[in-house]
């Protein structure tokens, strides 16, 4: 398991009864987590000092209950591989989210290391990265901070605007990022026709979604052909291809197999896949938070 253990402004304090107790900067939140199927004593004092609690509804969805929590605040992350401090703006919004997935820091470090290593060998090289289903830009900001030029694509105008704010707050030069509100599949198809290429590609596809004309995206049916299509955008000297999955059916071995058959068989290189997780302060254990598949040359 790859563990995001370099955080100072974020930590999982405790877990119990389907919920996790988290510290986001100076604020403490309680949010549901389907992985937490155990019931242990709420011994951490944070359970009684929470600033926000997301209550899941038995009918689906849920709602926030706030106790002295600002509408928006920021936390920082020290990106070791690039020697930069990143800043992320947070706010509680629909379905328990805050605008950041802290476990993804392990992937930020990994991609950043690939970029910085390549630039050490070729300082004048322009490294182009494509971030699909890019959300609020944690990966975009980290890759750009490491020296890459990043094309950030997400279908939500609000998420792209949020990502821009994170980029500005992190001090990323304005010419490092290209911000696009677009359907990722349609964008990839157009980029193939244009002949554009990227040295690094990452994607964090949803389990289910709809395209601009009502096309249905079911990850189990759509992800493999989409990887095949997107792999056509890799340059002649690529650095990496990364897939994130929060879908139960897409276990690490499945991600590894897809990357192996689509990319490794054609370009060589190495594939690996595994769970990503966050350390839990109260127990010393690690909370699993999804899976990642990686290919690199």
FENBELWO-V758803 format. One line per field, one symbol per residue. phi: phi as a letter, one per 30 degrees, with the letter a starting at -180 (. if undefined). Layout:
BEGIN
phi=???
END
This chain:
BEGIN
phi=.ccdccdccbaddabahibbcbccicccbcbdbdddccbbedddddecbdcabccdcdcjiladbcbhbddaabbbbddedcibccbbdcadbehidcjaceddeddedddddddddddddbecdcccbccchdhciededdddddjdccccbadcdddddddeddddddidedddbccbcaddddddddddddidbbdbbbbbdddbabddcidcccedccdddddeddddddddbdcabbbcbccedcdeddddddddddcddcciibbaaadcabdcddcidbddbkbbcbbbd
END
